[in-house]
Amino acid sequence: MSIQPEQRSEEAASKARLRLWLRFLKTSRIIESELREKLRQEFASTLPRFDVMAALSRYEEGLKMSQLSGVLRVSNGNVTGIVDRLAQDGAVVRVPVPGDRRASMVRLTKRGQEEFAAQAAAHEAWIDEMLAGFSPDECADIAARLDGLVASLGERES
């Protein structure tokens, strides 16, 4: 029983896509590791802390803990400890939600906004340096292709 050329071509395409996925994963892990190290060295901070502040920076009025967890796509338990430490450091404040004694809004303080602004500027510069081999047109093309992939994957989930 021989393998037909069409089947061989499909298998080759499947293997190529698997290798592409593994490269995506490896590249993502390398970049994330570099970002973690730079945040630790230059700001004595962590990537999860940066992510929480980044999320809060987009919502001036703040977010409930459940909303923050949803934006970050992590559990409430993962966010609570980070928010506790940010509050101890004066970077965020918890504000009671009127009419809901159990809920509070979390938002960046002025200090938190300044800390995040400095980290965000450095983060952008680090990413710019790491991806300097890509032209703006290449970045736009790759981003559009990844957006298409995300859209097609999202359609499958529905």
Steps between C-alpha positions, in 0.01 A plus 500: 500500500667820386439852621341718233675829407198699625516328841877559518444869421235529776735332749783735403271800544389369839861457614590848373211650699607311810856634462359852456297465822810382686694802369219733614513340843881509526515863384226605739675330792835661416346848475297451819806378688698804386219735606474333841874540556507864389202590720669328794837667443389850405183542705516229769164392361332204334317438175169417677525829690566683171202322341266605784614861478468492120142378527412762761664776294234446232214553749538832678190437713644165605380143480332260738726207587286265290525737203877528545528121506293484184713757318815308599339158441616366835325398821402747772744325732791574269414869487423551870858455621638731234240767576573464874872566439428789263270652766770460769743680268252783439463422128128412516208582722185302569181705496168359629227450242185687607218256569726192507680456832693196374644667190767760453648674200875490458671789326847639457609781728705791369807312620381186320438696181852644513655160576308338217586780254872447566470123467284524188752727327782260585287201395433659161870572452593141590246358254615745233858383549409130497289532184725751322559250219142552378403801290176682583341342190610152609359565847168610352487194272582253777254670736224481237570133440495427873175698535355281226613190685346624825175577319485155343574334832236714668245389243570136590435567870153645435 
